[in-house]
């Protein structure tokens, strides 16, 4: 072949190769373009999907908000029995700060006989209560008057905000308290953006410069040490993704951030971040949002945080566990001071403010102060009542406010009384207490265990135990209701008796094994005599006892036998309190309750208590029983109260079950009713009577709380009448050997002549 031909062939082969490569390149580019188009389409479809998913959640209800449980509000009015020290203690429990300048809500000052208060705004049962500045003037008996600050006129009423005691968080819920952006202090917002995302209001959800800067730092370090996530990306991760550090998660995070920034304005995103961000761990509950974080660490609203407190809360967002100020205070302090330094350098704080702030200690409350740790038995009762309400299921997850009747001072005193009285007793001895305002039937305190801060079995509600002589007032009230037949002077036979009870021979005995022959109805109850009580109960009949229990408020049906006349029936302390509520309230029954009202977050009522008041016994009949119960605390089984509370008139009844297994006392002063039970969970003997056990707790409680002497006006139907000491019949007051007792003015069987 000639050289020319070879050259031509070479050129042809080269041209063919170039053509093939050009063709392959075109096909590759075309394929890449197609793949790119497919990727773009997939990305677009994925973005549309994300947009739909994210917008639906973000525009609607973002979170399930736990119900907030509040104690009762403290009402202040002229004439109220309250000392200056008690008001100050209540303000400090609400985390008010003492400041003579009274420059902001949440502060108070003290001068001579005045306490001035700058009360916070809050939402209550009757709607929004704005901030209020007032002064309370005290005299020796209590509150003298209430003055509007800087004004001379008096006001008749002021109220402190109720104390938040619990968030009802289910196992699947996160704990948070929503805060609106307009209620977040400007200093807090500016500091947050300074630390977390300085370009927040200028980028579109993702900041490429931040990503590159973080990438360089991580490459240099050889590991992931810095994130380039914007605040919007952090929100995307927290709300929609896991915490896995994978490339796919980071891509999703960026895409979601772009969608959020496109769909929602910056203020909406910032508000969501403030409410979503993780701020700490309260035992098994995750604490989310700076609103709840402020209460969790400082027990005050976000609006009241000082610069040092704001710096700490913002600083620990980088790692709430690592910078936990309760576990690692040195780390937390260093982190706080770093944030304060940034605030000063960026002119958010003056030099004076900065120097003052860095000198402050952490001032973090103990975990026990958060949400008033304890109240387990009371909160258990609240939950039970809430379950019985017909509330819309959707409302329950929107942060409803539950206002209760819990008096935190009374609760603490009840727990303290139990601890003091039982300190020397066997560790197996358990206890329960129920305290109520019997006029309104408001449950103000509940103790369900000897260690009151522990949850578990709530003996105040669930422990049904034999009540012993606690039953006797029910029997005697039924007799006194038959006032043509019985009076306080009626004679009852105290002599041996034998009968069948529950298919067994039964021979009841008095506590002291003695027999007294004829005794008055009054003395039989005052001294808690068993045999006269059994005889009286048999005269009335067991159906009368059943009817009496029902009228006084027992909602369960019981099968009764003769031994029930001495308390061989099982009731809970709450059920006993319900019986005595009607007795203490002059025969007017109202169901005991922990719940005052339930509202939504804006204060619109979802439930308001409306338990009816019903008269179950005539006031005159109950007056006679109350007279006997007062005598029982003066000269009968409760006479110890005359030594421990001298000069105070109380009414009540002891109770001891068979074999000394249960010790009871239920009694009342002018305003409150308290029932105490002591016993063992295994129902073993405790060796205590009502007088030697439960009565001591009752006495200690009222010694701590203060007792108001019981005063009862004699009803029109009742008058002081003369009765024969021998027969118990009504006689003339001119006769000898008579007994003067209150009695209902009806025609009673009378002696034809005086019997000496």
C-alpha positions in Angstrom: 0.0 0.0 0.0 1.3 3.4 -0.9 2.2 6.0 1.8 -0.6 8.2 0.5 -3.2 5.5 0.9 -2.0 4.7 4.4 -2.2 8.3 5.4 -5.7 8.5 4.1 -6.8 5.4 6.0 -5.2 6.8 9.2 -7.2 10.1 8.7 -10.4 8.2 8.1 -9.9 6.1 11.2 -9.1 9.1 13.3 -12.2 10.9 12.0 -14.3 7.9 12.7 -13.0 7.7 16.2 -13.6 11.4 16.8 -17.2 10.9 15.4 -17.8 8.0 17.8 -16.4 10.0 20.7 -18.6 13.0 19.7 -21.6 10.8 19.5 -20.9 9.1 22.9 -20.3 12.6 24.4 -23.6 13.8 23.0 -25.4 10.8 24.3 -23.8 11.2 27.7 -24.7 14.9 27.9 -28.2 14.1 26.8 -28.4 11.4 29.5 -27.1 13.7 32.1 -29.6 16.3 31.0 -32.4 13.8 31.2 -31.2 12.6 34.6 -30.9 16.2 35.8 -34.4 16.9 34.5 -35.7 13.8 36.3 -33.8 14.9 39.5 -35.3 18.3 39.2 -38.8 16.9 38.7 -38.3 14.5 41.6 -37.0 17.3 43.7 -40.0 19.5 42.7 -42.4 16.7 43.5 -40.6 16.1 46.8 -40.7 19.8 47.6 -44.4 19.9 46.8 -44.9 16.9 49.1 -42.8 18.6 51.8 -44.7 21.8 51.3 -48.1 20.0 51.8 -46.9 18.1 54.8 -45.1 21.0 56.5 -47.7 23.6 55.8 -50.5 21.4 57.2 -48.6 20.9 60.4 -47.1 24.3 60.7 -50.2 26.3 60.0 -52.4 24.2 62.2 -51.9 23.0 65.8 -48.2 22.3 66.0 -48.1 20.7 69.4 -50.2 18.8 71.9 -50.1 21.2 74.9 -50.3 19.7 78.3 -53.1 20.8 80.7 -51.9 23.3 83.3 -53.1 22.7 86.8 -53.3 25.6 89.2 -53.8 25.9 93.0 -56.5 28.2 94.3 -56.0 32.0 93.9 -55.3 34.0 97.1 -58.1 36.5 97.6 -57.4 39.7 99.6 -60.1 41.7 101.2 -60.6 43.8 104.3 -61.3 41.7 107.3 -59.5 38.6 106.1 -57.5 36.9 108.8 -54.0 37.0 107.3 -50.7 38.3 108.7 -48.2 40.4 106.9 -45.7 37.6 107.1 -48.2 35.1 105.5 -48.7 37.4 102.5 -45.0 37.9 102.0 -44.5 34.1 102.2 -47.2 33.6 99.6 -45.6 36.2 97.3 -42.2 34.6 97.6 -43.8 31.2 96.8 -45.0 32.8 93.6 -41.4 34.0 93.0 -42.1 37.7 93.4 -38.9 39.7 94.0 -38.6 42.2 96.7 -37.9 45.6 95.1 -38.8 48.9 96.8 -39.0 50.6 93.4 -41.8 48.3 92.2 -40.6 48.9 88.6 -42.2 45.8 87.0 -44.8 43.1 87.6 -43.7 40.3 89.9 -42.3 42.6 92.5 -43.3 43.6 96.1 -42.1 45.9 98.9 -42.7 46.0 102.6 -42.9 49.0 104.9 -44.2 49.1 108.4 -47.7 47.6 108.3 -48.0 47.6 104.5 -47.1 45.2 101.7 -47.2 46.8 98.2 -47.6 44.4 95.3 -47.1 44.8 91.5 -49.2 41.9 90.5 -48.6 40.1 87.3 -51.3 39.8 84.6 -52.9 36.4 84.3 -55.9 34.5 82.9 -58.4 33.3 85.5 -61.8 31.7 85.6 -63.5 35.0 85.1 -61.3 36.2 82.3 -58.1 38.2 81.8 -56.7 40.0 84.8 -54.4 42.9 83.9 -51.4 44.0 85.8 -52.3 45.7 89.1 -50.4 47.8 91.6 -51.9 47.9 95.1 -51.0 48.1 98.8 -52.3 45.9 101.6 -52.6 47.5 105.0 -52.6 45.3 108.1 -53.8 45.7 111.6 -53.7 43.3 114.6 -56.6 41.1 113.3 -55.6 40.9 109.7 -56.1 42.9 106.5 -57.4 46.4 107.3 -57.8 47.8 103.9 -56.5 47.6 100.3 -55.3 50.8 98.5 -54.6 51.4 94.9 -51.0 52.4 94.7 -50.5 56.2 94.4 -54.2 56.7 95.0 -56.0 57.4 98.2 -59.2 55.5 97.6 -59.6 52.0 98.9 -60.6 48.9 96.9 -62.7 46.1 98.3 -60.9 43.2 96.7 -57.6 42.1 95.1 -56.4 38.7 93.9 -53.0 37.1 93.5 -52.5 34.9 90.5 -52.9 31.1 91.2 -49.8 29.0 91.6 -49.0 26.6 88.8 -48.6 23.2 90.4 -48.5 20.7 87.5 -48.5 20.0 83.8 -50.5 16.9 82.9 -48.2 15.3 80.4 -49.0 11.9 79.0 -46.2 9.4 78.2 -46.3 10.4 74.5 -46.4 14.2 75.1 -43.6 16.7 75.4 -43.9 19.3 78.2 -44.1 22.9 77.0 -45.8 26.2 77.8 -46.6 28.4 74.7 -45.3 31.9 74.6 -46.4 34.5 72.0 -43.6 36.4 70.2 -45.0 39.7 71.3 -44.5 38.6 74.9 -40.9 37.8 74.5 -38.6 40.6 75.7 -36.6 42.3 72.9 -33.3 41.7 74.8 -34.0 38.0 74.8 -34.9 37.9 71.1 -31.8 40.0 70.1 -29.5 37.8 72.2 -30.9 34.6 70.8 -30.4 35.7 67.2 -26.9 37.0 68.2 -25.9 33.6 69.5 -27.8 31.2 67.2 -28.4 32.9 63.8 -27.2 36.5 63.2 -28.4 36.5 59.6 -31.8 35.1 60.5 -33.8 38.0 59.0 -31.6 38.1 55.8 -31.2 34.6 54.6 -33.9 32.3 53.0 -33.8 29.5 55.5 -30.3 28.2 54.6 -27.0 30.2 54.9 -24.4 28.9 52.4 -21.7 31.0 54.1 -22.4 29.4 57.4 -22.3 25.9 55.8 -19.0 26.6 54.1 -17.5 28.0 57.3 -18.6 24.9 59.3 -17.3 22.6 56.6 -13.9 24.2 56.7 -13.8 23.9 60.5 -14.9 20.3 60.4 -12.3 19.4 57.7 -9.6 21.0 59.7 -10.6 19.2 62.9 -11.1 15.9 61.1 -14.5 15.4 62.7 -17.9 17.2 63.1 -17.3 19.9 65.6 -19.5 22.8 64.3 -22.8 22.9 62.6 -23.8 25.4 59.9 -27.5 25.1 60.6 -29.6 28.3 60.7 -32.2 28.8 63.3 -34.8 27.7 60.6 -32.8 24.5 60.0 -32.8 23.8 63.7 -36.5 24.2 63.8 -36.9 21.9 60.8 -34.8 19.2 62.5 -36.6 19.5 65.8 -40.1 19.5 64.4 -39.9 17.1 61.5 -36.7 15.0 61.6 -34.6 12.9 63.8 -31.2 13.9 65.3 -29.2 11.4 63.2 -26.1 13.0 61.7 -26.4 11.8 58.2 -26.1 13.5 54.8 -29.7 12.6 53.9 -31.0 14.2 57.1 -29.0 17.3 56.4 -30.4 17.6 52.9 -33.9 17.1 54.2 -33.2 19.7 56.9 -32.1 22.2 54.3 -35.1 21.5 52.0 -37.6 21.8 54.9 -35.9 25.1 55.9 -36.4 26.5 52.4 -40.0 25.5 52.4 -40.6 27.0 55.8 -38.9 30.3 54.8 -40.9 30.4 51.6 -44.3 29.7 53.2 -44.1 31.5 56.5 -42.8 34.9 57.7 -39.7 35.2 59.9 -41.7 36.1 63.0 -43.8 32.9 62.7 -40.7 30.8 62.3 -39.0 32.5 65.3 -42.1 32.0 67.5 -42.2 28.4 66.6 -38.5 27.9 67.4 -39.0 29.6 70.8 -41.7 27.1 71.6 -40.1 24.0 70.1 -36.5 24.2 71.2 -35.4 21.6 73.8 -34.3 23.2 77.0 -33.9 20.4 79.6 -35.1 17.2 81.1 -37.4 17.1 84.2 -36.9 13.4 85.2 -38.8 11.5 82.5 -40.3 14.6 80.9 -38.6 16.5 78.1 -39.0 20.3 78.7 -39.5 22.3 75.5 -39.8 26.0 74.7 -38.2 29.0 76.4 -41.5 29.8 78.1 -41.5 26.6 80.1 -37.7 26.8 80.4 -38.0 30.1 82.2 -40.2 28.5 84.8 -38.2 25.3 84.9 -34.9 27.1 85.8 -36.1 30.3 87.4 -39.8 29.7 88.4 -40.9 33.0 86.7 -42.3 34.1 83.4 -40.0 34.8 80.5 -40.9 38.5 80.6 -39.3 38.8 84.1 -35.9 37.3 83.4 -32.8 39.5 84.2 -30.0 39.7 81.7 -27.9 37.1 83.5 -30.9 34.7 83.5 -31.6 35.3 79.8 -28.0 34.6 79.0 -28.0 31.3 80.8 -31.2 30.1 79.2 -30.0 31.1 75.7 -26.5 29.7 76.3 -27.6 26.2 77.4 -29.7 25.8 74.2 -26.4 24.6 72.6 -26.5 21.5 74.8 -29.1 21.4 77.6 -27.6 18.3 79.1 -24.0 19.3 78.8 -24.6 22.8 80.2 -27.2 21.6 82.8 -26.8 24.3 85.5 -28.0 21.9 88.3 -25.5 19.1 87.4 -22.6 21.1 85.9 -22.8 24.7 87.3 -19.2 25.6 86.3 -19.9 24.8 82.6 -23.1 26.6 82.8 -21.5 29.7 84.4 -18.8 29.8 81.7 -21.3 29.5 78.9 -23.5 32.2 80.5 -20.6 34.6 80.8 -19.6 34.0 77.2 -23.1 35.0 76.1 -23.0 38.0 78.4 -19.7 39.0 76.8 -21.3 38.8 73.3 -24.2 40.9 74.5 -21.8 43.6 75.8 -19.7 43.6 72.6 -22.8 44.0 70.4 -24.0 46.8 72.6 -27.1 44.9 74.0 -25.8 45.7 77.5 -24.0 48.7 78.9 -20.7 48.1 80.7 -22.4 48.7 84.0 -25.2 46.2 83.2 -22.6 43.7 82.0 -20.4 43.9 85.1 -23.4 43.6 87.3 -24.7 40.5 85.4 -21.4 38.6 85.4 -21.2 39.0 89.2 -24.5 37.3 89.6 -24.7 33.6 90.8 -26.7 31.2 88.6 -29.8 31.6 90.7 -31.3 28.4 89.4 -34.1 27.0 91.5 -33.9 23.5 92.8 -35.8 20.8 90.9 -38.1 20.4 93.9 -39.3 24.1 93.6 -40.4 23.6 90.0 -44.2 23.2 89.8 -44.4 22.7 93.6 -43.2 19.1 93.7 -45.5 16.9 95.7 -49.3 17.2 96.0 -49.4 13.7 94.5 -52.7 12.6 96.2 -54.4 15.9 95.3 -53.4 15.7 91.7 -54.6 12.1 91.5 -58.0 13.4 92.7 -57.9 16.1 90.0 -57.2 13.6 87.3 -60.0 11.4 88.4 -62.5 14.3 88.3 -61.2 15.5 84.9 -61.8 12.0 83.4 -65.4 12.3 84.5 -66.0 15.6 82.7 -67.4 15.7 79.2 -64.7 17.8 77.7 -64.0 17.8 73.9 -61.1 15.6 73.2 -59.6 18.3 70.9 -59.6 20.9 73.7 -57.6 18.6 76.0 -54.5 18.9 73.8 -54.7 22.7 73.5 -53.3 23.6 76.9 -56.4 23.8 78.9 -56.2 25.6 82.3 -57.5 23.6 85.3 -58.2 25.7 88.4 -58.4 23.7 91.6 -59.2 24.4 95.2 -55.8 23.3 96.5 -54.5 25.5 99.3 -50.7 25.0 99.1 -50.2 26.3 102.7 -52.9 24.0 104.1 -51.4 21.1 102.1 -47.9 21.7 103.5 -49.2 22.0 107.1 -51.2 18.7 106.7 -48.0 16.9 105.5 -46.0 18.5 108.3 -48.5 17.5 111.0 -48.4 13.9 109.8 -44.6 13.8 109.8 -44.3 15.3 113.2 -46.9 13.0 114.8 -45.8 9.8 113.2 -42.0 10.3 113.5 -41.8 7.9 116.4 -44.2 5.3 115.0 -43.5 2.1 113.1 -42.4 2.7 109.6 -45.2 0.4 108.3 -47.8 2.7 109.7 -49.6 4.5 106.9 -51.8 7.6 106.9 -54.3 9.7 104.9 -55.8 13.1 105.5 -58.6 15.0 103.8 -59.1 18.7 104.5 -62.1 20.6 103.1 -64.0 23.9 103.4 -67.3 22.3 104.4 -69.4 25.3 103.5 -68.4 25.3 99.9 -67.4 21.6 99.8 -64.0 22.6 98.4 -61.2 20.0 98.9 -58.2 22.2 100.0 -55.7 19.4 100.8 -55.2 15.7 100.4 -52.5 13.4 101.8 -52.6 9.9 100.5 -49.5 8.4 102.2 -47.2 8.9 105.1 -44.5 10.1 102.6 -46.8 12.6 101.0 -44.6 13.5 98.1 -44.7 10.0 96.7 -47.3 8.9 94.2 -48.7 5.4 94.1 -51.6 4.1 96.1 -53.8 7.1 97.2 -55.2 6.1 100.5 -57.2 9.3 100.9 -59.4 8.2 97.9 -58.8 4.4 97.5 -58.2 2.9 101.0 -61.6 1.5 102.2 -61.2 0.6 105.8 -63.5 -0.2 108.7 -64.5 3.1 110.2 -65.4 2.1 113.8 -67.2 4.7 115.9 -67.0 7.2 113.1 -70.4 5.7 112.1 -72.1 6.6 115.4 -73.1 10.2 114.5 -75.1 8.8 111.5 -77.1 6.6 113.9 -77.7 9.4 116.4 -78.7 11.9 113.8 -81.3 9.5 112.5 -82.7 9.2 116.0 -82.6 13.0 116.7 -84.5 13.4 113.4 -87.4 11.5 115.1 -87.7 14.4 117.6 -91.1 13.3 118.8 -89.4 10.1 120.0 -85.8 10.9 120.9 -83.9 13.8 122.4 -80.4 14.3 123.8 -81.9 13.3 127.2 -83.5 10.1 126.0 -82.5 7.1 128.1 -80.6 4.2 126.4 -79.8 0.9 128.1 -76.2 0.1 128.7 -76.4 -3.6 129.7 -75.2 -6.8 128.1 -76.7 -7.8 124.8 -76.2 -10.9 122.6 -77.4 -11.2 119.0 -76.7 -12.8 115.6 -74.6 -10.8 113.1 -73.4 -12.0 109.7 -74.4 -15.6 110.7 -72.3 -15.5 113.9 -73.1 -14.9 117.5 -72.1 -11.4 118.5 -71.9 -9.9 121.9 -70.8 -6.2 121.7 -68.9 -4.6 124.5 -68.0 -1.1 125.5 -64.3 -0.1 125.2 -63.8 -0.2 129.0 -65.8 -3.5 129.4 -68.1 -1.7 131.9 -71.9 -1.4 132.0 -73.6 1.7 133.2 -77.3 0.9 133.1 -79.5 3.7 131.8 -77.5 6.6 130.1 -78.6 9.6 128.2 -78.4 9.6 124.4 -76.0 12.5 124.8 -73.6 10.7 127.1 -73.7 7.5 125.0 -72.4 9.5 122.0 -70.0 11.8 123.9 -68.3 8.8 125.5 -68.7 6.6 122.4 -70.5 3.7 124.2 -71.0 0.7 122.0 -73.9 -1.2 123.7 -76.3 1.8 123.9 -75.5 2.6 120.3 -76.3 -1.0 119.2 -79.6 -0.9 121.0 -80.5 2.5 119.5 -79.5 1.3 116.0 -81.7 -1.8 116.4 -84.6 0.3 117.5 -84.2 2.5 114.4 -83.5 -0.5 112.1 -80.7 -1.1 109.7 -82.6 0.5 106.8 -82.5 3.8 108.8 -78.7 3.5 108.9 -78.6 2.9 105.2 -80.8 5.8 104.6 -78.7 8.0 106.9 -75.5 7.1 105.0 -77.2 7.9 101.7 -78.6 11.3 102.9 -75.2 12.3 104.2 -73.6 11.7 100.9 -72.5 8.0 100.5 -73.0 7.1 96.8 -72.3 3.4 97.1 -74.8 0.8 98.2 -73.8 -1.3 101.2 -75.0 -4.6 102.6 -75.5 -4.0 106.3 -75.6 -6.3 109.3 -75.8 -5.5 113.0 -72.1 -5.2 113.4 -72.3 -2.2 111.0 -73.8 -0.3 113.9 -70.3 -0.2 115.4 -68.6 0.7 112.1 -68.0 -2.7 110.6 -68.3 -1.1 107.1 -65.5 0.0 104.9 -65.2 3.6 103.7 -62.4 5.7 102.3 -61.3 8.9 104.1 -62.9 10.9 101.3 -66.2 9.1 101.8 -66.0 9.7 105.5 -65.3 13.4 104.8 -68.4 13.6 102.6 -70.6 12.3 105.4 -69.2 14.8 107.9 -69.4 17.6 105.4 -73.2 17.4 105.5 -73.1 17.2 109.3 -70.7 20.2 109.6 -72.7 22.2 107.1 -75.9 22.1 109.2 -77.5 19.4 107.1 -76.8 20.9 103.7 -75.0 18.5 101.3 -72.8 19.3 98.5 -70.4 17.0 96.7 -66.8 17.5 97.7 -64.6 18.5 94.7 -61.1 19.6 93.8 -62.2 21.3 90.6 -63.2 25.0 90.4 -63.2 25.4 86.7 -61.6 24.5 83.4 -60.9 27.1 80.6 -59.1 27.2 77.3 -55.8 29.1 77.0 -57.7 32.4 76.4 -59.8 31.9 79.5 -63.1 30.8 77.9 -64.9 28.5 80.3 -65.1 24.8 79.3 -66.4 23.7 82.7 -67.5 25.5 85.8 -68.4 23.6 88.9 -72.1 23.6 89.6 -72.7 20.9 92.2 -76.1 21.5 93.8 -76.7 22.3 97.4 -79.4 20.1 98.9 -80.8 20.0 102.4 -80.6 16.5 103.7 -81.5 17.1 107.4 -83.4 19.9 109.2 -81.0 22.5 110.7 -82.5 21.9 114.2 -81.8 18.2 114.1 -78.2 18.7 113.0 -77.7 21.4 115.7 -78.4 18.8 118.4 -75.9 16.4 116.9 -73.3 19.2 116.6 -73.9 20.0 120.3 -73.1 16.4 121.2 -70.0 16.4 119.0 -68.7 19.5 120.6 -69.3 17.9 124.0 -67.3 14.9 122.7 -64.2 17.2 122.2 -64.7 18.8 125.7 -65.4 15.9 128.0 -65.6 12.8 125.8 -63.3 10.7 123.7 -61.8 13.8 122.0 -61.1 15.7 125.3 -57.4 15.8 124.6 -58.1 18.8 122.3 -58.9 20.8 125.5 -55.2 20.4 126.4 -53.6 20.9 123.0 -56.0 23.7 121.8 -57.2 25.4 125.0 -60.1 27.8 124.7 -61.0 26.6 121.2 -64.4 25.0 120.5 -64.3 22.1 118.0 -66.6 19.2 117.1 -65.6 15.7 116.1 -65.7 12.0 116.6 -63.0 9.4 117.1 -63.1 5.9 115.5 -61.3 2.7 116.2 -61.9 -0.5 114.2 -61.9 -4.0 115.7 -58.5 -5.3 117.0 -57.0 -1.8 116.7 -56.4 -2.0 113.0 -57.6 1.5 112.1 -57.4 4.8 113.9 -59.8 7.6 112.8 -60.8 11.1 113.7 -63.1 13.5 111.8 -63.7 16.9 113.2 -64.3 20.6 112.3 -63.9 24.1 113.4 -65.8 27.2 112.1 -64.7 26.8 108.5 -62.8 23.6 107.8 -63.3 19.9 108.1 -60.5 17.4 108.5 -60.5 13.6 108.5 -57.5 11.6 109.6 -56.9 7.9 109.1 -54.0 5.8 110.4 -53.4 2.1 109.6 -51.3 -0.5 107.9 -51.7 -1.6 104.3 -51.6 -5.3 105.4 -54.4 -4.5 107.8 -52.4 -5.6 110.8 -53.0 -4.3 114.3 -51.5 -0.9 115.0 -52.2 -0.6 118.7 -53.7 2.8 118.4 -57.3 4.1 119.1 -58.8 7.0 117.4 -57.9 9.1 120.5 -54.3 7.9 120.8 -53.6 8.1 117.0 -55.6 10.1 114.5 -56.7 12.7 117.1 -53.1 13.6 117.7 -52.5 14.3 114.0 -55.7 16.4 113.9 -54.6 18.4 117.0 -51.2 19.0 115.6 -52.6 20.2 112.2 -54.8 22.8 113.8 -52.0 23.8 116.2 -50.0 24.6 113.1 -52.8 26.0 111.0 -54.8 27.8 113.7 -58.3 26.9 114.6 -61.3 29.1 114.6 -63.7 28.3 117.4 -66.9 26.7 116.3 -69.9 29.0 116.9 -73.5 27.8 116.2 -76.6 29.9 116.7 -79.5 28.0 118.2 -82.2 27.6 115.5 -85.7 28.9 116.1 -87.0 25.4 116.6 -84.5 24.7 119.4 -84.7 25.9 123.0 -83.1 25.0 126.3 -85.4 22.6 128.0 -85.5 20.6 131.3 -85.4 16.9 131.4 -85.7 14.4 134.3 -82.4 12.9 135.2 -84.2 9.7 136.0 -86.5 9.2 133.1 -85.1 11.5 130.4 -88.5 12.9 129.8 -89.3 16.6 129.5 -90.3 18.3 132.9 -90.7 21.7 134.2 -87.6 23.8 134.9 -88.9 24.2 138.5 -88.3 20.5 139.2 -85.3 19.2 141.0 -82.8 16.7 139.6 -83.1 18.0 136.1 -80.9 18.3 133.1 -81.0 21.4 130.9 -80.3 20.5 127.3 -81.1 22.0 123.9 -84.1 20.3 122.4 -86.5 20.8 119.5 -89.7 22.5 120.7 -92.3 19.8 120.2 -94.6 18.0 122.6 -92.6 15.2 124.2 -93.7 12.6 126.7 -93.7 14.5 130.0 -93.7 13.4 133.6 -97.0 14.1 135.4 -95.0 15.4 138.3 -91.5 16.1 139.3 -89.5 13.0 140.3 -86.7 13.7 142.8 
